[in-house]
Amino acid sequence: MNQTTNPVSVNKLLQDLENHIQGFQYGNSPAELYEPISYIMSLGGKRIRPLLTLMAYSLYKDDYESILTPASAVEVFHNFTLMHDDIMDDAPLRRGKATVHEKWNANTAILSGDVMLVKAYEMLVKVSPEKLPEILSLFNQTAAEVCEGQQHDMNFEKIDVVSEEDYIDMIRQKTAVLLGFALQFGALLADASKEEAQKLYDFGVNIGIGFQLKDDLLDVYADQAKFGKQVGGDIISNKKTFLLIKAKELAEGEEKNELEKWIAREDFDKVEKVSAVTEIYDKVGIKTLTESKMQDYFKKGFDQYNSLSVPNLLSFNMLLELTQDLIHREK
């Protein structure tokens, strides 16, 4: 690795990305179709996925401004999935604001989401013609896997037993593959080798699985003041997270009976249930087990990242630091 030009800061990348996303013309008429798109895209968010595309590109080339439109396609696609997920979950809020189906209606949210997917392709095809077939193929595979992951997650709600393997594969599809694609995409646009791009994809997928396991853990063990949402929400809803799956597998005797009782109970005090189930988790060592599994995936990802051969050491370190900051977040 060589130290070449000074990379721009993460804040500069984010600012340029945000300006580009907000300045993009999604369409005007009928207003009822396009206003929801501008609305959900204006709600912000961390913009992690397109930022990863820009940062992966910057490992190999300096002119990240040339790929702002295709990088933004990743964010438009991500928000399309959120718009439809919110309908499926009947969620009232997204980033503290009314969801599209609440502000307008479900039919409008479905149709606007459909147009968002079309717009994502419109932005994606702004890549060089020789790269387009491969990029489209990888994007299509990723998009299908995200949908498969969502369906698996919904299927899990209807069955009693979910294996650890099936759960990990579900979060890989639903969450991690888009992170992997975002990195792979940036590398390919920068003319990195397929081997380097694949390493970045694998890095993103493993880090993404680790992120979701961390979310599962934070939902139970986070500091309420820092978390930004109700601690124990997954416990209250009996969501089949890694923690619950492993607790059902490992609990025996009195702990097993107590856990099954709380899962089956329909009328309960939320605080009491969260406290009781968390106590069972503590007794069977779920926190340590989840942390260990999470760290396994983070290590696997960083091993892949550290095997890269990139020309810009400063950009390499910047992406490394960003990932580590995300890993150590407390909300």
Steps between C-alpha positions, in 0.01 A plus 500: 500500500616850422405832646375697200281808513326611815147359501209730570343461842202279571301817575585644156396175330175500695426865421560453128291185505213668685502798264490264204215291642292806587569663163401198294173544307285193562200637306222758538163383374282364641615663822339224710738249342824696533457701820523186719836419338641846573352471850663170597831601341492823704467316832875454509658194653868419517537442121740218589447294184578765237776633725659154493481506119682834488758386754566170322545693175741737679724209594603488135411834339461863609215631281210376714281785367470308174300220666265699724194407293555121488606503867175679585310219326594274792333742743188536286468122484552473878227757566268322256533187717435707814185653349359156423625349828314772691175398327557134585581586863223760523767728647379850596842666510820502297792701642258674736263616225177355363556212257386551141198272531391693811554844346333402170358145481618143436416498128696820441794359699499180292491690172759759603724219619465332161613822330794525742623163379474624141690817595769294670559319170496832315781625727685169495534491121708820507807274509727436206338269239770234529435464876122510481420129438705383798370779728138428408547129558651557845238758592214272391640214705530730803149644457347153477689386812376801698142401411572134583635606839189704573276204411703265721468751785122506455492119481686480832207677669277199425726217616609401849857387435756689293855366480806718554613418145168610349499821704854594397414435135188716532692800637771443239237541229281766659775730625855396417502433124413862419796621706719249316367610161553869584871436559541262206322750275738783590806281445380381158423855388859590595638218279611287794552133424210260547698335779538830688132584444400157632709550813321830561164328445589227751625763745169687471289187543685381809500846658129529414418175678699624798307831493166318516615281788609820675152646440346187650724541804439874538124448491532314830814637664531860378490804725146633445624861504738431209298244302235730356218245513342269754745251644353151493272556204606168349422320826155663520413389145662151528717587199720204411836668537828317554454549875157339519595218262803408712311541829230258383774259397705523821246556778413196706267415788358800682655756261355321197151486654517864603613608152224305326246646741599856411503423127149354518348769722286753311408725792803627691678798646770604251758602759446178692539286189819675387650463848403133533623394155822700536563317829462168317743621233748587774468158664574309178781736390330645192677838512848344495396252231361776275805720552726209407303422183495867407877533547556187288331672206678830558837318510420311183409825328812688612723208398357532149539878503862482615585266211421774244768657285386858451701798373372752755596426859325811633168398345557146626540627856201734467266214401645285777436772759144556376422130533649483848299806607181328380594184688551686827179701479257474793177573311 
